[in-house]
Amino acid sequence: MTSILTYTLKNLPSTSKWALKFSVRPLSCSSQLLAAPAAQTKSKKTLAKPNIRNIVVVDGVRIPFLLSGTSGLLQRTSVPKDVVDYIIFGTVIQEVKTSNVAREAALGAGFSDKTPAHTVTMACISSNQAMTTAVGLIASGQYDVVVAGGVELMSDVPIRHSRKMRKMMLDLNKAKTMGQRLSLLSKFRLNFLSPELPAVAEFSTSETMGHSADRLAAAFAVSRLEQDEYALRSHSLAKKAQDEGLLSDVVPFKVPGKETVTKDNGIRPSSLEQMAKLKPAFIKPYGTVTAANSSFLTDGASAMLIMAEDKALALGYKPKAYLRDFVYVSQDPKDQLLLGPTYATPKVLEKAGLTMNDIDVFEFHEAFSGQILANFKAMDSDWFAQNYMGRKTKVGLLPLEKFNIWGGSLSLGHPFGATGCRLVMAAANRLRKDGGQYGLVAACAAGGQGHAMIVEAYPK
């Protein structure tokens, strides 16, 4: 990351109270597999608020997301290191030796040891939390310039000894005599050597996220074919964006001991026939979530240079976007673990005084195809809105022609701590390219949490 700083069931239930409501309204995206070019949007009102500082994104970068860094930002923006007031990074699976990875990365990137840095964790919205913490620090007048980002290294996650082995090792360290040590060693058993492997599972429910996604897809009557179609869409659009050079936030990264990587390597358009051959990954044998319609474990890092608008202009920068209203939400982690976008989207729109029709660009985190399509159905349901959200009417159907048209986490990858910054930069860059004004970024996260933010294009 220093481099990016410096450049449930054996069988699915046949019906459920949700399935009864949604099975009669199947969603298929096959007719809209590829997105149509977005039309240029007429200028709308700005979301600037009186007596509140405008917060802008000057630029953002990420290293290629790789199957299982701020120097790149400094090189891209040429920002003097001594101008940066504070650094915040998000991460999920922490290494004990670098528990405050933001501080270690900042020092490794050559920032002054007088520049404070801290690390946040909020599952898949950790870098979202880093960004919004930066917004709060700038809006309150505490700082003018903050670097925010995230990092995840899934190819080298910490693996712990078993609890019994850990206890024995700690007790051995405390033992004062040889007799005490020998007594402890006599209790050793071979099964003590069994490691504790990390799992993407909820502590409160002991359920893996994939298992929850499978149940959610069943509850909303999302078919296996629909999920495969959506995954194919994601990979196809990502490949098109990559080939056309639209993923401009990616900076080259030299993998230690290997070659320099210049692009995301998880983009792999396949065919529905090939995808249909894969077996269920979580609920076997009747589940619908597979490796092909799930996001994959990914290494990656991202960083953004966030400033007060007046400071950015004084330094001679032309910002890319304003960071406007944002919300965080939480709901039941058992049955609504992945529905964060459904709950967060209407709240952030209401907070900003906007409607779905005002949004020119949607960038949602794709944990699973089933998760995305279940959110589509929940947002387009009066019944769900009235029974679960306390709303009189539905949120509305998301327009695919504006939705994740440069690919998403299913195809680009999902380094847990870094995805939020990728979503915001994708929204900002799409707005600049297509002439839109408002983007809406949303993501779900472990613990039944979620986040949404409005991004406004900076005037050209």
C-alpha positions as CSV (number, residue, x, y, z in Angstrom):
1,M,0.0,0.0,0.0
2,T,3.0,2.3,0.4
3,S,3.3,2.2,-3.3
4,I,-0.3,3.3,-3.9
5,L,0.4,6.1,-1.5
6,T,3.5,7.2,-3.3
7,Y,2.3,6.8,-7.2
8,T,-27.9,-22.0,6.0
9,L,-29.8,-24.9,5.1
10,K,-29.2,-28.3,3.3
11,N,-32.1,-27.6,1.0
12,L,-33.5,-24.3,0.0
13,P,-37.1,-23.7,1.1
14,S,-39.6,-24.1,-1.6
15,T,-41.4,-20.9,-0.6
16,S,-40.9,-18.0,1.8
17,K,-42.9,-15.0,2.7
18,W,-40.6,-12.9,0.4
19,A,-40.6,-15.5,-2.4
20,L,-44.4,-15.5,-2.5
21,K,-44.3,-11.7,-3.1
22,F,-41.5,-11.7,-5.6
23,S,-41.7,-14.9,-7.6
24,V,-44.5,-13.5,-9.8
25,R,-42.2,-10.6,-10.8
26,P,-39.1,-12.2,-12.2
27,L,-36.2,-9.9,-13.1
28,S,-34.2,-10.7,-16.1
29,C,-31.4,-8.5,-17.4
30,S,-30.7,-10.5,-20.5
31,S,-32.4,-7.9,-22.7
32,Q,-30.3,-5.2,-21.2
33,L,-27.0,-7.1,-21.0
34,L,-24.9,-4.2,-22.2
35,A,-25.5,-0.6,-21.2
36,A,-26.5,2.0,-23.7
37,P,-24.5,5.2,-23.8
38,A,-25.6,7.7,-21.2
39,A,-27.3,10.8,-22.6
40,Q,-25.8,14.1,-21.6
41,T,-27.7,15.6,-18.7
42,K,-29.0,19.1,-18.4
43,S,-27.5,21.2,-15.7
44,K,-29.3,20.9,-12.3
45,K,-29.1,22.7,-9.1
46,T,-25.9,22.4,-7.1
47,L,-26.0,20.7,-3.7
48,A,-23.8,23.3,-2.0
49,K,-25.0,24.3,1.4
50,P,-24.7,27.8,3.0
51,N,-22.0,28.2,5.6
52,I,-20.6,24.7,5.0
53,R,-17.3,24.1,3.2
54,N,-17.4,22.4,-0.1
55,I,-15.4,19.2,-0.1
56,V,-13.8,18.0,-3.3
57,V,-12.0,15.0,-4.8
58,V,-8.9,16.3,-6.5
59,D,-8.0,12.8,-7.8
60,G,-7.9,9.2,-6.9
61,V,-5.8,6.1,-7.9
62,R,-5.7,2.4,-7.3
63,I,-3.4,-0.3,-8.1
64,P,-4.7,-3.1,-10.3
65,F,-7.1,-5.3,-8.4
66,L,-5.5,-8.8,-8.5
67,L,-6.8,-12.3,-7.9
68,S,-5.7,-14.2,-4.8
69,G,-0.3,2.1,-2.2
70,T,-0.1,6.3,-2.0
71,S,3.1,6.9,-4.0
72,G,0.9,6.6,-7.1
73,L,-1.3,9.4,-5.8
74,L,1.6,11.7,-5.2
75,Q,2.9,11.1,-8.7
76,R,-0.5,11.6,-10.3
77,T,-1.3,14.8,-8.4
78,S,2.2,16.1,-7.6
79,V,0.8,17.2,-4.2
80,P,3.7,18.3,-1.8
81,K,3.9,15.8,1.1
82,D,3.9,18.6,3.6
83,V,0.6,19.9,2.4
84,V,-1.2,16.7,3.5
85,D,-2.7,17.3,7.0
86,Y,-4.0,13.8,7.8
87,I,-4.1,10.3,6.4
88,I,-6.9,7.7,6.9
89,F,-7.1,4.2,5.5
90,G,-9.6,1.4,5.8
91,T,-8.8,-2.3,6.0
92,V,-10.6,-5.4,7.2
93,I,-8.2,-8.3,7.8
94,Q,-5.5,-6.7,9.9
95,E,-1.9,-7.8,10.3
96,V,-0.9,-7.6,13.9
97,K,2.5,-6.1,13.1
98,T,0.8,-3.2,11.1
99,S,-2.5,-2.8,12.9
100,N,-2.4,0.9,12.0
101,V,-1.6,0.3,8.4
102,A,-2.3,3.9,7.4
103,R,0.6,5.2,9.6
104,E,3.0,2.5,8.4
105,A,2.1,3.2,4.8
106,A,2.5,6.9,5.2
107,L,5.9,6.5,6.7
108,G,6.9,4.1,4.0
109,A,5.7,6.5,1.3
110,G,7.9,9.3,2.7
111,F,5.4,11.4,4.4
112,S,6.6,13.4,7.4
113,D,6.5,11.7,10.7
114,K,4.6,14.7,11.9
115,T,1.6,13.8,9.7
116,P,-1.0,11.9,11.8
117,A,-2.6,8.8,10.4
118,H,-5.2,6.3,11.6
119,T,-6.9,3.2,10.3
120,V,-10.6,2.4,10.3
121,T,-12.5,-0.8,9.7
122,M,-16.1,-1.3,8.8
123,A,-16.0,-4.5,6.7
124,C,-16.6,-3.8,3.0
125,I,-17.3,-0.1,3.5
126,S,-14.0,0.6,5.3
127,S,-12.7,3.0,2.7
128,N,-16.1,4.6,2.6
129,Q,-15.7,5.3,6.3
130,A,-12.2,6.6,5.6
131,M,-13.6,9.1,3.0
132,T,-16.4,10.3,5.1
133,T,-14.2,10.7,8.1
134,A,-12.0,12.9,5.9
135,V,-15.1,14.9,4.9
136,G,-16.0,15.5,8.5
137,L,-12.5,16.6,9.4
138,I,-12.4,19.1,6.5
139,A,-16.0,20.3,6.9
140,S,-15.4,21.1,10.6
141,G,-12.4,23.1,9.7
142,Q,-9.9,20.9,11.5
143,Y,-7.9,20.2,8.3
144,D,-7.8,21.2,4.7
145,V,-6.1,18.3,3.0
146,V,-6.7,14.6,3.8
147,V,-5.6,11.4,2.0
148,A,-8.2,8.7,2.4
149,G,-8.1,5.1,1.0
150,G,-8.0,1.5,1.8
151,V,-6.1,-1.7,1.4
152,E,-6.6,-5.5,1.5
153,L,-4.2,-8.4,1.0
154,M,-6.2,-11.5,0.7
155,S,-3.4,-13.7,-0.6
156,D,-1.5,-13.5,2.7
157,V,-4.1,-13.3,5.5
158,P,-3.0,-14.0,9.1
159,I,-3.7,-17.6,10.0
160,R,-3.8,-18.3,13.8
161,H,-2.8,-21.3,15.8
162,S,-5.7,-23.1,17.5
163,R,-6.9,-21.7,20.8
164,K,-5.3,-24.6,22.7
165,M,-2.0,-24.1,21.0
166,R,-2.1,-20.4,21.7
167,K,-2.8,-20.9,25.4
168,M,0.1,-23.4,25.7
169,M,2.5,-21.1,24.0
170,L,1.5,-18.2,26.3
171,D,1.7,-20.4,29.4
172,L,5.2,-21.7,28.3
173,N,6.3,-18.1,28.1
174,K,5.2,-17.5,31.6
175,A,6.7,-20.7,33.0
176,K,9.7,-20.0,35.3
177,T,11.2,-23.5,35.8
178,M,12.0,-26.4,33.6
179,G,9.6,-28.5,35.5
180,Q,6.8,-26.2,34.8
181,R,7.7,-26.2,31.1
182,L,7.9,-30.0,30.9
183,S,4.5,-30.3,32.7
184,L,2.9,-28.0,30.1
185,L,4.5,-29.8,27.2
186,S,3.2,-33.2,28.4
187,K,-0.3,-31.9,27.7
188,F,0.5,-31.2,24.1
189,R,-1.7,-33.1,21.5
190,L,-1.3,-33.2,17.8
191,N,-4.7,-31.7,17.2
192,F,-3.3,-28.5,18.8
193,L,-1.5,-27.9,15.5
194,S,-4.8,-27.5,13.6
195,P,-4.8,-23.9,12.4
196,E,-7.8,-21.5,12.6
197,L,-8.5,-20.4,9.1
198,P,-10.2,-17.1,8.5
199,A,-13.7,-17.2,7.1
200,V,-15.9,-14.5,5.6
201,A,-18.6,-15.3,8.1
202,E,-20.8,-13.3,10.5
203,F,-19.8,-13.5,14.1
204,S,-23.4,-12.9,15.2
205,T,-24.9,-15.6,13.0
206,S,-21.9,-17.9,12.1
207,E,-23.2,-17.8,8.6
208,T,-20.9,-17.1,5.6
209,M,-21.8,-14.2,3.4
210,G,-22.1,-16.5,0.4
211,H,-24.6,-18.6,2.3
212,S,-26.6,-15.5,3.2
213,A,-26.5,-14.4,-0.5
214,D,-27.9,-17.7,-1.5
215,R,-30.8,-17.5,0.9
216,L,-31.4,-13.9,-0.1
217,A,-31.6,-14.8,-3.8
218,A,-34.1,-17.6,-3.0
219,A,-36.2,-15.2,-0.8
220,F,-36.5,-12.7,-3.7
221,A,-36.9,-15.5,-6.3
222,V,-33.8,-14.6,-8.2
223,S,-33.0,-17.5,-10.5
224,R,-29.6,-19.0,-11.3
225,L,-29.9,-17.8,-14.9
226,E,-30.5,-14.2,-13.9
227,Q,-27.5,-14.3,-11.6
228,D,-25.3,-15.7,-14.3
229,E,-26.6,-13.1,-16.8
230,Y,-25.8,-10.3,-14.5
231,A,-22.3,-11.6,-13.8
232,L,-21.7,-11.9,-17.5
233,R,-22.9,-8.3,-18.0
234,S,-20.4,-7.1,-15.3
235,H,-17.4,-8.9,-16.9
236,S,-18.4,-7.8,-20.4
237,L,-18.7,-4.2,-19.5
238,A,-15.5,-4.2,-17.5
239,K,-13.6,-5.7,-20.4
240,K,-15.1,-3.0,-22.7
241,A,-14.1,-0.3,-20.3
242,Q,-10.6,-1.7,-19.8
243,D,-10.1,-2.0,-23.6
244,E,-11.2,1.5,-24.2
245,G,-8.9,2.9,-21.5
246,L,-11.8,4.2,-19.3
247,L,-10.4,2.7,-16.0
248,S,-8.0,5.7,-15.7
249,D,-7.7,5.5,-11.9
250,V,-5.5,2.4,-12.2
251,V,-1.8,3.0,-11.8
252,P,1.0,0.3,-12.5
253,F,2.2,-1.7,-9.5
254,K,5.4,-3.7,-9.2
255,V,4.6,-6.9,-7.4
256,P,7.6,-7.8,-5.2
257,G,9.6,-10.5,-6.9
258,K,7.4,-10.5,-10.0
259,E,6.5,-8.3,-12.9
260,T,4.8,-4.9,-13.0
261,V,1.0,-5.3,-13.2
262,T,-0.8,-2.6,-15.2
263,K,-4.4,-3.8,-15.2
264,D,-7.0,-5.7,-13.2
265,N,-6.6,-9.4,-13.9
266,G,-9.9,-10.8,-12.7
267,I,-11.9,-9.6,-15.8
268,R,-12.9,-12.8,-17.6
269,P,-15.9,-12.7,-19.8
270,S,-17.2,-16.3,-20.3
271,S,-20.5,-17.7,-21.6
272,L,-23.7,-18.6,-20.0
273,E,-23.1,-22.2,-21.1
274,Q,-19.8,-22.4,-19.3
275,M,-21.1,-20.6,-16.2
276,A,-24.1,-23.0,-16.0
277,K,-21.6,-25.9,-15.6
278,L,-20.4,-24.7,-12.2
279,K,-21.8,-26.2,-9.1
280,P,-23.2,-24.2,-6.2
281,A,-20.5,-22.9,-3.9
282,F,-22.3,-22.5,-0.6
283,I,-25.7,-24.3,-0.4
284,K,-25.3,-27.7,-2.0
285,P,-26.7,-29.1,-4.1
286,Y,-29.6,-26.7,-4.7
287,G,-28.1,-23.3,-4.2
288,T,-27.7,-20.7,-7.0
289,V,-24.6,-18.8,-5.9
290,T,-21.5,-20.0,-7.7
291,A,-17.9,-18.9,-8.2
292,A,-18.9,-17.3,-11.5
293,N,-21.6,-15.0,-10.1
294,S,-19.7,-14.0,-6.9
295,S,-17.0,-11.5,-6.4
296,F,-13.6,-13.1,-5.9
297,L,-11.0,-12.7,-3.1
298,T,-8.8,-9.8,-4.2
299,D,-5.6,-8.0,-3.4
300,G,-5.7,-4.2,-3.9
301,A,-5.3,-0.7,-2.6
302,S,-6.8,2.7,-3.4
303,A,-6.3,6.3,-2.3
304,M,-7.9,9.7,-2.9
305,L,-6.8,13.2,-2.4
306,I,-9.6,15.1,-0.6
307,M,-9.5,18.8,0.0
308,A,-11.5,21.8,0.9
309,E,-12.5,23.5,-2.4
310,D,-10.8,26.8,-1.6
311,K,-7.6,25.0,-0.7
312,A,-7.6,22.9,-3.9
313,L,-8.1,26.0,-6.0
314,A,-5.4,27.9,-4.1
315,L,-3.0,25.1,-4.9
316,G,-3.9,25.2,-8.6
317,Y,-5.9,22.0,-8.8
318,K,-9.0,21.4,-10.9
319,P,-11.1,19.0,-8.8
320,K,-13.0,16.1,-10.3
321,A,-16.0,16.0,-8.1
322,Y,-17.7,17.3,-4.9
323,L,-18.4,14.8,-2.1
324,R,-21.9,15.6,-0.9
325,D,-24.5,14.0,1.4
326,F,-23.9,10.5,2.8
327,V,-25.6,8.0,5.1
328,Y,-24.8,4.8,6.9
329,V,-27.5,2.2,7.7
330,S,-27.8,-1.0,9.6
331,Q,-30.3,-3.8,9.6
332,D,-30.8,-7.4,10.6
333,P,-27.6,-9.3,9.8
334,K,-29.4,-12.6,9.5
335,D,-32.0,-12.0,6.8
336,Q,-31.1,-8.6,5.5
337,L,-27.3,-8.8,5.6
338,L,-26.8,-7.6,2.0
339,L,-29.7,-5.1,1.6
340,G,-27.7,-2.0,2.7
341,P,-28.1,-0.3,-0.7
342,T,-31.9,-0.7,-0.5
343,Y,-32.1,1.1,2.8
344,A,-29.4,3.7,2.2
345,T,-30.4,4.8,-1.3
346,P,-33.7,6.5,-0.4
347,K,-32.2,8.1,2.8
348,V,-29.4,9.7,0.9
349,L,-31.7,10.9,-1.9
350,E,-34.1,12.5,0.7
351,K,-31.2,14.0,2.5
352,A,-29.9,15.6,-0.7
353,G,-33.3,16.6,-1.9
354,L,-33.0,14.5,-5.0
355,T,-35.0,11.7,-6.7
356,M,-33.9,8.6,-8.6
357,N,-34.5,10.5,-11.9
358,D,-31.9,13.1,-10.9
359,I,-29.1,10.6,-10.7
360,D,-27.0,10.2,-13.9
361,V,-24.6,7.6,-12.6
362,F,-25.1,4.7,-10.2
363,E,-22.1,2.8,-8.8
364,F,-23.1,-0.1,-6.5
365,H,-20.8,-2.6,-4.9
366,E,-21.4,-6.1,-6.4
367,A,-20.7,-8.7,-3.7
368,F,-22.9,-11.3,-5.5
369,S,-25.1,-11.2,-8.5
370,G,-27.9,-12.5,-6.3
371,Q,-27.3,-9.6,-3.9
372,I,-27.5,-7.0,-6.6
373,L,-30.7,-8.4,-8.1
374,A,-32.3,-8.9,-4.7
375,N,-31.7,-5.2,-4.0
376,F,-33.2,-4.4,-7.4
377,K,-36.4,-6.3,-6.5
378,A,-36.6,-4.9,-3.0
379,M,-36.2,-1.3,-4.2
380,D,-38.9,-1.9,-6.9
381,S,-41.5,-3.3,-4.4
382,D,-44.2,-1.4,-2.6
383,W,-44.8,-4.4,-0.4
384,F,-41.2,-4.5,0.8
385,A,-41.2,-0.8,1.3
386,Q,-44.3,-0.9,3.4
387,N,-43.5,-4.0,5.4
388,Y,-39.8,-3.6,6.0
389,M,-38.8,0.0,5.3
390,G,-41.6,2.0,6.9
391,R,-42.2,3.7,3.5
392,K,-45.6,4.2,1.7
393,T,-44.1,3.6,-1.7
394,K,-41.2,1.8,-3.3
395,V,-37.8,3.3,-3.8
396,G,-37.9,2.7,-7.6
397,L,-36.3,0.5,-10.2
398,L,-32.6,1.2,-10.9
399,P,-32.0,1.9,-14.6
400,L,-29.4,-0.5,-16.0
401,E,-28.3,1.9,-18.7
402,K,-26.9,4.1,-15.8
403,F,-25.8,1.3,-13.5
404,N,-22.2,0.0,-13.2
405,I,-21.6,0.4,-16.9
406,W,-17.8,0.1,-16.5
407,G,-18.1,-3.2,-14.6
408,G,-18.2,-3.8,-10.9
409,S,-16.8,-5.8,-8.0
410,L,-17.9,-9.1,-9.7
411,S,-15.5,-8.4,-12.5
412,L,-13.0,-5.9,-11.3
413,G,-12.5,-7.5,-7.9
414,H,-13.3,-6.7,-4.3
415,P,-10.4,-5.9,-1.9
416,F,-12.6,-5.4,1.1
417,G,-10.9,-2.3,2.5
418,A,-10.4,-0.6,-0.9
419,T,-13.6,-0.9,-2.9
420,G,-15.3,2.2,-1.6
421,C,-12.7,4.6,-3.2
422,R,-13.0,2.7,-6.5
423,L,-16.8,3.3,-6.5
424,V,-16.4,7.0,-5.9
425,M,-13.7,7.5,-8.5
426,A,-15.7,5.4,-11.0
427,A,-18.7,7.7,-10.4
428,A,-16.6,10.9,-10.7
429,N,-14.9,9.8,-13.9
430,R,-18.2,8.6,-15.5
431,L,-19.8,12.0,-14.7
432,R,-16.9,13.8,-16.3
433,K,-16.9,11.7,-19.4
434,D,-20.7,11.7,-20.0
435,G,-21.5,15.2,-18.8
436,G,-23.8,14.1,-15.9
437,Q,-24.1,16.0,-12.7
438,Y,-25.0,13.5,-9.9
439,G,-23.7,10.1,-9.0
440,L,-25.0,7.8,-6.3
441,V,-22.6,5.3,-4.7
442,A,-23.9,2.5,-2.5
443,A,-22.5,-0.6,-0.8
444,C,-23.5,-3.4,1.6
445,A,-21.2,-4.7,4.3
446,A,-20.9,-7.4,6.9
447,G,-22.9,-6.9,10.0
448,G,-25.9,-5.9,8.0
449,Q,-24.6,-2.4,7.4
450,G,-24.5,-0.2,4.3
451,H,-23.5,3.2,3.0
452,A,-24.6,5.6,0.3
453,M,-23.1,8.9,-0.9
454,I,-24.0,11.5,-3.5
455,V,-21.1,12.6,-5.8
456,E,-21.6,15.8,-7.8
457,A,-19.5,16.6,-10.9
458,Y,-17.2,19.5,-10.6
459,P,-18.0,22.2,-13.3
460,K,-15.7,21.8,-16.3
